[in-house]
Amino acid sequence: MIESITESIDDFLTSNINNKLRTDVERAIRAAAAAEITPRFRQLGAHEIDEKSGPHDLVTTADRRAEEHLTRELARLLPGSVVVGEEAVAADPSVYEALGGTAPVWIVDPVDGTRQFVHGDPGFCTLVALALDGVILASWTYAPVPDDMAVAIRGRGARLNGQVLHPGSPAPGTAIRVATSHPDFTTATEKHALGGLHAEGVAPRPCGSAGLEYLAIARGTLDATAFTWELAWDHAAGLLLVEEAGGSHLTRTGGPFTLTGGNALPFTAARDAATARRVAGLLA
């Protein structure tokens, strides 16, 4: 069974994920951002901002319209594929079930870091990933304000603006820098687990946009993350980006993060395997 899944993934990669698709997806992401996101940056009206689950969980007109744009374009680029977007799942939770189906799945977070976007902070991005059978095959991380585009293809490496990403390892003797789930979004139990990071040789801080934290790991400007939630649109693109740059990811019990859920949380992604093991051990 595992061999047949591996063969189907290899065949899909060879047949579908080529330079044209990669370029077409980049173009679609840039177009969605140019049409729906950047014109609203620092220009949002109060009527364009809503709460979802609470005051820290915001959605804007830019989120909704950019996701609609991407859903339309991505489905067109790969006939037979489906789209799981953050805002579509908010409206209909059953959409999330497509992650466990047999069709190729586009996973979309139109504005990752909506809180930053609402407050006029440029620390937000658009995340797109393509998965099949629970395996992430390709990802795009686009930060519109600096115009940075990071792309990862399984087995083919990761690049930022065309330049190969390889973060290396933290310098010996320095404290490892770890971005963690923000205290506003953690329970008492999760705070206790994250408390393991308050150890000698570790420098934890609250995270911003998850997608940009993953990009920082792939660039080597951050050493690891420690996250307490597993929603696919926040993590799929970044996990492949880190993995293809040479990094690693582990759950609190030492297994790899699983896209379809059921992970032992918190989990970590790190710029090398040794750092991932260290952070996972502290979380455990």
Secondary structure, DSSP 8 states (H G I E B T S, - for coil): -HHHHHHHHHHHHHHH-SHHHHHHHHHHHHHHIIIIIGGGTTT--GGGEEEEEETTEEEEHHHHHHHHHHHHHHHHHSTT-EEEEHHHHHH-GGGGGGGGSSS-EEEEEEEETHHHHHTT-S--EEEEEEEETTEEEEEEEEETTTTEEEEEETTTEEEETTEE-------TTS-EEEEE--GGG--HHHHHHHGGG-STTEEEEE-S-HHHHHHHHHHTS--EEEES---HHHHHHHHHHHHHHT-EEEETTS----TTS---SSEEEESSHHHHHHHHHHH-
